[in-house]
Amino acid sequence: MQRREGWAIWVTGLPGCGKTAISRKVKELLNERGIDVKILELDEIRRFVTPNPTYSDEERDIVYAALAYMAKLLVECGMPVIIDATAHRRKYRERARTLISRFAEVYVKCPLAVCMQRERQRHAEHSPSRIYEKAQRGARVPGVGVPYEEPLDPEVVVESDKLSVAESARKIVEFIFSTFER
């Protein structure tokens, strides 16, 4: 029996840019084509790795290293993986790139003002709520008080303030089929 080759894409962008909605739509579209894929959603995983998160630099280093390693293990088992995580520092995403041979970075680009508006209205299952309001009171939030380092050369860029979730997901799926699922 031939084992399927896994791959990983890291969907990054500011909180509230639409990473989770787009990642879930990509999974849905891939499932419709018979491809099973696992989403590693950082906000869900963080609850197990750091049940009482401090969001310190040291804690973030640990959480993102664990996330990259989880993705590596799944890919080695032949599982396609979508990593849904802000990863505000390039080094987090680059670590995954060095660990995973079939890897791509997807940048969900969206203006901070739009992200802030969306975040106020969302009812996310795993992510903390009202983070931008908390940032105004000193919380460490990427894009506000903590720099977000945009990808230098992402394989895919979707502008989520200009494209719908479905359009963004289709663009990512087209990339996946042209690169990993030929």
Order of alpha helices (4+ residues) and beta strands (2+ residues): beta-alpha-beta-alpha-alpha-beta-alpha-beta-alpha-alpha-beta-beta-beta-alpha
